[in-house]
Amino acid sequence: MNVVAKRGALILTRVGTKKFLVLLSRQAAQLEKDLRRFSRESAKWRIETTHSVAAVIGTYESFPPDLIVLEPGMIEGELETLLDYAKRHWPRTFFSLLTDKPEDTFHAAFERFGSLPIIVPGGAAEVSREIEKEMVGLVNGTLQGLMLSSFLQMMEWESKSVSVHVSTAEKWGRLHLYQGKFVSAYVHGKALSDEEAAVEILTWDNISISVERSYHNHRDVVGLPLSSLIMDAMVRKDEAALNAPPEEQLSDDELKMMNIFSEDAFELGAPEESGALTVDEQIDDDEMELYIIQNSVSVPSKEIEKKLLSKPNSHDILVGDILSIDGAVAAALVDYSSGMTLDMVGTGLDLDLAGAGMTEVVRAQKRAMELLGVRGQIEDLMVTLEQQYHLMYILPGTTLFLLVVLRKEQANLAMARYRLKAAAGGLHV
């Protein structure tokens, strides 16, 4: 199935084969039985069971699993042997450990092979749901047309420990995240340190994104916050635009609006300072070849895809109803559960980043209401800048909001609120 949308949306290509799960434990047969009973999704999977590491390597050498769930202490063979083989030959295979031992028990393995999600043994239904969660999050394909900043923020909100492979034209690089936090980055062919490499990657346009198993993401100290790296990348892109030939430069009004948004919109919460990390990523020729052919993607939530498909009239609403509001220069439809901008129109500022920033405003207001014990739903919110209003209307019963950017000297706030609410009523939710 293919999903194609406008700029900033998701383009997802799926491989039409069944997902492949291997259960590696002396109790694997019972685990499969429980999965078939408690997980409806499991009917769509190919599931194989064994307790032997050698059998996994020998049997599936040319057809690697999507996910291996293994139970340390209940297998024949060494965990490190399997992880080392997967590092060299199965770049698309993810792992989860089924164990009640603390993470520190596996510190040496994690340092060498990257962090692995741990599923704590419990009731059959609970374990089945955790395995299902890991499997559902794995999708074969590539992501294109999506802002890298939005994708990284989704990874951060869902505390993913992954490597994000980014390519454009003849360039490629990778960013490593540990529990959603930036750890290190690498740009192929360039001698850049981690933060510099990350900022370089964040300035690329027309990118393809894929998610891999990371073997470099288990660190005791994380790098700079993602928000700081994103802002540094925005500044670099603005500087590049100013130094571009006249025919490629933005207008003064467009640059002014971009600067206003960049300076003011993120003052709501300053990122915490964190020690910078400078670790060179060593890649041998065999590993590099694997990275180039890698195209495994982990999609944070299937709800995002559903929302993209269920909004066929959003672009018409944004163009016809919202941009016609007096003073409107840009508008967007945003999902505040993920921070992803689902549709957008207008120019003058980065609406993907604006959607992510305004998501934090909505979340902060909801947290404040909870602390104060205030009941009810948020109807709309407004952020006042020096020359702009950013007006948000929350669609009732959803995690979506409409954002409109208004010029202060041209806007009538009362009329803008009325028309934004009326436009929301025309959306197909």
TORFIMI-349528 format. One record per residue (C-alpha): x, y, z. Coordinates in Angstrom, 3 decimals. Layout:
! residues N
X; Y; Z .
...
***
This chain:
! residues 429
0.000; 0.000; 0.000 .
1.258; 3.507; -0.776 .
0.321; 6.690; 1.066 .
1.082; 9.902; -0.837 .
0.422; 13.405; 0.471 .
1.520; 17.024; 0.124 .
4.734; 18.567; 1.461 .
5.357; 17.680; 5.081 .
3.141; 14.616; 4.990 .
3.990; 10.952; 4.985 .
4.874; 8.795; 2.004 .
5.012; 5.191; 3.133 .
5.888; 2.220; 0.968 .
5.185; -1.222; 2.403 .
6.558; -4.577; 1.409 .
3.712; -7.025; 0.921 .
5.245; -9.904; 2.889 .
4.229; -11.019; 6.356 .
6.167; -9.759; 9.312 .
8.495; -12.402; 10.672 .
8.832; -12.994; 14.432 .
11.187; -15.490; 16.082 .
10.580; -16.543; 19.691 .
13.847; -17.790; 21.178 .
13.298; -19.607; 24.473 .
12.744; -23.047; 25.936 .
9.197; -21.768; 26.525 .
8.820; -20.469; 22.964 .
5.975; -22.825; 22.079 .
3.890; -21.517; 25.001 .
4.734; -17.924; 24.093 .
3.418; -18.516; 20.584 .
0.264; -20.138; 21.942 .
-0.344; -17.115; 24.187 .
0.282; -14.710; 21.317 .
-2.200; -16.472; 19.067 .
-4.759; -16.269; 21.866 .
-4.306; -12.690; 23.073 .
-3.040; -10.822; 19.985 .
-5.280; -10.376; 16.966 .
-2.349; -8.899; 15.053 .
-0.434; -12.173; 15.400 .
-2.649; -13.725; 12.728 .
-0.800; -11.520; 10.227 .
2.666; -12.697; 11.274 .
4.911; -15.606; 10.480 .
6.075; -16.954; 13.858 .
8.900; -19.452; 14.347 .
9.972; -20.922; 17.701 .
13.264; -22.405; 18.906 .
15.602; -22.347; 21.899 .
18.862; -22.580; 19.898 .
20.969; -19.626; 18.776 .
22.723; -21.837; 16.228 .
19.369; -22.869; 14.756 .
18.339; -19.224; 14.312 .
21.576; -18.340; 12.541 .
21.624; -21.481; 10.408 .
17.949; -21.600; 9.452 .
17.222; -17.924; 8.744 .
20.589; -16.875; 7.338 .
19.114; -15.628; 4.053 .
15.695; -14.622; 5.423 .
16.273; -12.571; 8.598 .
13.447; -12.022; 11.092 .
11.924; -8.598; 11.659 .
12.002; -9.138; 15.428 .
13.573; -11.695; 17.746 .
12.176; -11.962; 21.274 .
14.562; -14.009; 23.391 .
14.645; -15.104; 27.007 .
18.191; -14.975; 28.455 .
18.961; -18.039; 30.535 .
16.372; -20.019; 28.600 .
18.341; -20.361; 25.361 .
21.027; -22.674; 24.055 .
23.989; -20.556; 23.004 .
25.247; -17.048; 23.778 .
23.265; -13.834; 23.382 .
26.420; -12.015; 22.223 .
26.963; -14.560; 19.426 .
23.536; -13.848; 17.956 .
23.854; -10.071; 18.325 .
27.280; -10.087; 16.680 .
25.919; -12.096; 13.751 .
22.947; -9.763; 13.394 .
25.228; -6.714; 13.453 .
27.092; -8.032; 10.433 .
24.318; -9.700; 8.456 .
20.853; -8.592; 9.653 .
20.731; -4.771; 9.816 .
16.911; -4.845; 9.723 .
16.419; -7.222; 12.650 .
15.342; -5.788; 16.004 .
15.610; -7.548; 19.371 .
13.687; -7.566; 22.654 .
14.697; -9.329; 25.855 .
12.082; -11.175; 27.908 .
13.559; -10.985; 31.419 .
12.948; -9.740; 34.947 .
16.640; -8.924; 35.443 .
17.615; -5.216; 35.681 .
19.107; -3.470; 32.659 .
22.494; -3.234; 34.391 .
22.799; -7.014; 34.059 .
23.218; -6.562; 30.306 .
25.396; -3.440; 30.468 .
28.373; -5.009; 28.651 .
26.207; -6.339; 25.830 .
24.346; -3.049; 25.497 .
27.616; -1.090; 25.325 .
28.731; -3.258; 22.424 .
25.484; -3.834; 20.569 .
23.225; -0.934; 21.562 .
20.271; -0.929; 23.940 .
17.505; -3.512; 23.605 .
13.921; -3.106; 24.870 .
13.159; -5.269; 27.888 .
9.803; -7.027; 28.314 .
9.192; -7.987; 31.930 .
7.644; -11.464; 32.334 .
4.130; -11.454; 33.759 .
0.704; -12.646; 32.780 .
0.305; -14.203; 29.354 .
-1.930; -11.388; 28.148 .
0.472; -8.652; 29.318 .
3.511; -10.271; 27.700 .
1.574; -10.844; 24.472 .
0.552; -7.180; 24.354 .
4.168; -6.054; 24.832 .
5.376; -8.312; 22.031 .
2.536; -7.075; 19.829 .
3.530; -3.481; 20.570 .
7.087; -4.173; 19.422 .
5.921; -5.921; 16.253 .
3.285; -3.364; 15.270 .
5.896; -0.609; 15.474 .
7.974; -2.246; 12.742 .
7.085; -1.497; 9.114 .
9.166; -2.310; 6.028 .
9.507; 0.677; 3.722 .
10.847; 4.226; 3.544 .
9.636; 7.639; 4.655 .
9.920; 10.561; 2.243 .
8.570; 14.103; 2.209 .
8.581; 14.298; 6.021 .
10.497; 16.951; 7.964 .
13.339; 15.273; 9.850 .
12.730; 17.558; 12.840 .
9.151; 16.299; 13.159 .
10.241; 12.673; 12.840 .
12.954; 13.057; 15.494 .
10.487; 14.664; 17.871 .
8.168; 11.679; 17.438 .
11.084; 9.389; 18.253 .
11.822; 11.522; 21.323 .
8.218; 11.499; 22.585 .
8.052; 7.715; 22.240 .
11.505; 7.231; 23.871 .
12.870; 5.206; 20.972 .
16.423; 3.818; 21.082 .
17.245; 3.688; 17.370 .
19.500; 4.874; 14.605 .
17.865; 7.214; 12.082 .
19.387; 6.805; 8.618 .
18.972; 9.949; 6.487 .
19.886; 10.238; 2.803 .
19.553; 12.898; 0.127 .
21.080; 13.049; -3.357 .
24.537; 11.497; -2.885 .
24.834; 12.234; 0.849 .
23.869; 10.103; 3.815 .
24.280; 10.161; 7.547 .
22.898; 8.692; 10.747 .
21.691; 10.026; 14.101 .
21.680; 7.790; 17.176 .
19.003; 8.154; 19.850 .
18.926; 6.509; 23.260 .
15.465; 6.474; 24.845 .
14.541; 9.375; 22.596 .
17.592; 11.485; 23.477 .
20.293; 12.446; 20.977 .
23.547; 10.567; 21.564 .
25.710; 10.914; 18.461 .
25.667; 11.455; 14.706 .
27.746; 10.636; 11.655 .
27.908; 12.108; 8.136 .
29.489; 9.832; 5.566 .
32.645; 11.306; 4.069 .
32.898; 14.295; 6.424 .
35.022; 14.743; 9.535 .
32.343; 16.244; 11.769 .
31.801; 15.796; 15.496 .
28.457; 14.562; 16.779 .
26.540; 17.839; 17.227 .
28.022; 19.319; 14.035 .
27.059; 16.202; 12.098 .
23.499; 16.318; 13.474 .
23.034; 19.986; 12.528 .
24.424; 19.278; 9.054 .
21.916; 16.454; 8.540 .
19.027; 18.601; 9.818 .
19.696; 21.197; 7.094 .
19.223; 18.696; 4.252 .
16.183; 18.935; 1.986 .
14.308; 16.253; 0.009 .
15.394; 13.483; 2.337 .
14.541; 9.818; 2.779 .
14.360; 8.501; 6.360 .
14.743; 4.964; 7.631 .
15.115; 3.502; 11.114 .
17.735; 0.895; 11.953 .
18.998; -1.023; 14.947 .
21.598; 1.219; 16.530 .
24.876; -0.221; 17.744 .
26.177; 3.142; 18.963 .
23.335; 4.507; 21.088 .
24.099; 3.157; 24.565 .
25.946; 5.963; 26.322 .
26.098; 7.191; 29.910 .
25.862; 10.837; 28.786 .
23.529; 12.085; 26.078 .
24.291; 14.930; 23.715 .
22.564; 18.269; 23.242 .
18.740; 18.351; 23.362 .
17.100; 17.764; 19.989 .
15.357; 21.154; 20.257 .
18.759; 22.899; 20.436 .
20.058; 21.014; 17.396 .
16.901; 21.828; 15.417 .
17.191; 25.530; 16.252 .
20.890; 25.558; 15.264 .
19.948; 23.958; 11.947 .
17.255; 26.606; 11.352 .
19.783; 29.381; 11.961 .
22.222; 27.777; 9.518 .
19.519; 27.464; 6.851 .
18.528; 31.115; 7.361 .
22.154; 32.185; 6.968 .
22.484; 30.109; 3.812 .
19.327; 31.717; 2.408 .
20.730; 35.212; 3.082 .
23.965; 34.358; 1.269 .
22.215; 32.700; -1.681 .
22.045; 34.357; -5.133 .
19.305; 37.058; -5.312 .
16.938; 34.895; -7.349 .
17.059; 32.179; -4.634 .
16.659; 34.448; -1.627 .
13.464; 34.839; 0.374 .
11.710; 38.202; 0.483 .
12.305; 40.570; 3.416 .
8.798; 39.880; 4.746 .
9.345; 36.117; 4.614 .
12.699; 36.346; 6.384 .
11.211; 38.661; 8.997 .
8.402; 36.225; 9.773 .
10.857; 33.320; 9.992 .
13.061; 35.268; 12.395 .
10.116; 36.317; 14.555 .
8.962; 32.742; 14.880 .
12.477; 31.401; 15.527 .
13.198; 33.944; 18.257 .
9.896; 33.960; 20.089 .
8.025; 30.725; 19.659 .
10.392; 28.561; 21.693 .
10.828; 30.853; 24.702 .
8.076; 28.920; 26.460 .
10.492; 26.272; 27.733 .
14.273; 26.516; 27.508 .
15.965; 23.174; 26.955 .
18.042; 21.742; 29.768 .
21.785; 21.927; 29.323 .
23.563; 18.636; 28.837 .
27.163; 17.642; 28.346 .
28.199; 17.422; 24.724 .
29.517; 14.146; 23.446 .
32.298; 13.698; 20.898 .
32.568; 10.058; 19.847 .
33.809; 9.060; 16.401 .
31.667; 6.378; 14.815 .
33.854; 3.648; 13.414 .
32.374; 1.808; 10.427 .
34.148; -0.875; 8.466 .
33.444; -1.583; 4.794 .
31.083; -4.472; 5.490 .
28.957; -2.403; 7.870 .
28.889; 0.547; 5.477 .
27.510; -1.675; 2.739 .
24.740; -2.800; 5.071 .
23.811; 0.776; 5.984 .
23.488; 1.779; 2.345 .
20.995; -0.997; 1.606 .
19.074; -0.442; 4.850 .
15.411; 0.483; 4.443 .
13.689; -0.696; 7.624 .
11.308; 1.830; 9.140 .
9.663; 2.014; 12.545 .
6.503; 4.119; 12.444 .
5.613; 5.535; 15.874 .
1.861; 5.260; 15.542 .
-0.582; 3.866; 13.010 .
-2.976; 6.632; 14.083 .
-0.850; 9.130; 12.151 .
-1.374; 7.217; 8.921 .
-5.111; 6.938; 9.658 .
-5.357; 10.689; 10.216 .
-3.552; 11.390; 6.953 .
-6.011; 9.194; 5.079 .
-9.073; 10.533; 6.900 .
-8.454; 14.199; 6.024 .
-9.162; 14.352; 2.283 .
-10.694; 17.810; 2.499 .
-8.198; 19.449; 4.860 .
-6.253; 21.208; 2.098 .
-9.434; 22.721; 0.658 .
-10.439; 23.944; 4.122 .
-7.022; 25.476; 4.768 .
-6.907; 27.241; 1.403 .
-10.531; 28.195; 0.940 .
-11.706; 28.998; 4.470 .
-8.702; 29.754; 6.677 .
-6.290; 31.605; 4.373 .
-9.186; 33.892; 3.432 .
-9.339; 35.165; 7.033 .
-8.160; 38.787; 7.191 .
-4.429; 38.894; 7.933 .
-3.846; 35.143; 7.485 .
-0.454; 34.280; 5.973 .
-0.197; 30.556; 6.771 .
-2.268; 27.724; 8.210 .
-1.794; 24.098; 9.220 .
-3.565; 21.024; 10.571 .
-1.529; 19.484; 13.399 .
-1.746; 16.336; 15.525 .
-0.685; 17.319; 19.062 .
-0.329; 13.696; 20.177 .
2.733; 13.435; 17.918 .
3.540; 17.048; 16.956 .
3.230; 16.105; 13.295 .
1.869; 18.612; 10.774 .
-0.623; 16.729; 8.613 .
-1.369; 19.482; 6.086 .
-0.230; 23.061; 5.516 .
-0.599; 26.091; 3.268 .
1.070; 29.490; 3.098 .
4.665; 30.706; 3.206 .
6.950; 32.677; 5.459 .
7.812; 30.173; 8.163 .
8.483; 26.496; 8.678 .
5.010; 25.097; 9.415 .
6.358; 21.665; 10.354 .
8.410; 23.279; 13.104 .
5.585; 25.684; 13.964 .
3.236; 22.740; 14.467 .
5.744; 21.017; 16.742 .
6.252; 24.223; 18.735 .
2.546; 24.913; 19.130 .
2.053; 21.286; 20.197 .
4.143; 22.090; 23.274 .
1.887; 25.092; 23.971 .
-1.213; 22.895; 23.874 .
0.377; 20.268; 26.091 .
1.571; 22.883; 28.588 .
-1.953; 24.330; 28.850 .
-3.435; 20.869; 29.404 .
-0.886; 20.163; 32.152 .
-1.676; 23.507; 33.795 .
-5.393; 22.697; 33.785 .
-4.706; 19.342; 35.423 .
-2.590; 20.954; 38.159 .
-5.267; 23.572; 38.839 .
-8.079; 21.036; 38.780 .
-9.839; 22.900; 35.965 .
-12.259; 20.669; 34.061 .
-13.487; 20.946; 30.516 .
-11.953; 21.092; 27.056 .
-9.650; 23.698; 25.553 .
-11.429; 25.506; 22.712 .
-8.698; 27.765; 21.380 .
-5.323; 29.247; 22.342 .
-3.394; 32.270; 21.115 .
0.281; 33.259; 21.194 .
0.930; 36.972; 20.643 .
4.220; 37.952; 18.992 .
5.526; 41.376; 18.077 .
3.981; 41.358; 14.616 .
1.873; 38.190; 14.553 .
-0.874; 36.216; 16.260 .
-0.646; 32.415; 16.285 .
-4.215; 31.218; 16.824 .
-5.012; 27.545; 17.500 .
-8.417; 25.876; 17.536 .
-8.644; 22.386; 19.101 .
-10.982; 20.027; 17.243 .
-13.327; 18.575; 19.900 .
-12.857; 14.900; 20.697 .
-9.605; 14.620; 18.708 .
-5.872; 15.245; 19.134 .
-5.917; 17.662; 16.190 .
-5.799; 21.442; 16.071 .
-5.955; 24.084; 13.359 .
-3.203; 26.711; 13.424 .
-3.457; 30.040; 11.637 .
-0.724; 32.700; 11.544 .
-2.110; 36.257; 11.353 .
-0.502; 39.641; 10.742 .
-1.409; 41.801; 13.755 .
-2.019; 44.994; 11.785 .
-4.534; 43.255; 9.497 .
-6.237; 40.794; 11.838 .
-9.619; 41.040; 13.540 .
-9.263; 38.540; 16.380 .
-12.966; 38.146; 17.117 .
-13.750; 37.424; 13.475 .
-10.680; 35.186; 13.100 .
-11.765; 33.027; 16.073 .
-15.297; 32.750; 14.683 .
-14.154; 31.803; 11.173 .
-11.525; 29.341; 12.416 .
-14.148; 27.537; 14.502 .
-16.555; 27.480; 11.559 .
-13.848; 26.061; 9.282 .
-13.137; 23.295; 11.795 .
-16.745; 22.191; 11.506 .
-16.195; 21.400; 7.848 .
-13.371; 18.946; 8.434 .
-14.110; 15.236; 8.047 .
-13.135; 13.828; 11.445 .
***
